[in-house]
Amino acid sequence: MSSFSFLAAKYLITAALVVLISEVVKHTGKYGALIAALPVVTVLVLIWLYIEGQPIEKISDHAWYTFWYVVPTLPMFLLFPFLLSRLNFWLALGASAGVTVISFGIFALLVREIGIELL
């Protein structure tokens, strides 16, 4: 498989999963959220890195840091529904994203104390 064909396949498979999840959400929000909460994209990235012959250390680091980067995003998923019922979609999304950035900064400072460098 040529590098262009492989790249095209990566894009198609990854995009198809995102579209599939958004279509499931249209029919059932609960199960769409369940699928979206699964680390589908991260698993795909791990697979692509492995297939491309990346060193095991790089693949392992990706999984390790993904865990630490997910933690400060969690408040967004509680805040967004709360704000969405009070603000328009874009303001709620923007405010939630802002809280995520602030949460990430605070979290990065906290975990630095135990030797984990996120920034």
Secondary structure, DSSP 8 states (H G I E B T S, - for coil): --HHHHHHHHHHHHHHHHHHHHHHHHH-HHHHHHHHHS-HHHHHHHHHHHHTT--HHHHHHHHHHHHHHHGGGHHHHHHHHHHHTTS-HHHHHHHHHHHHHHHHHHHHHHHHTTT----
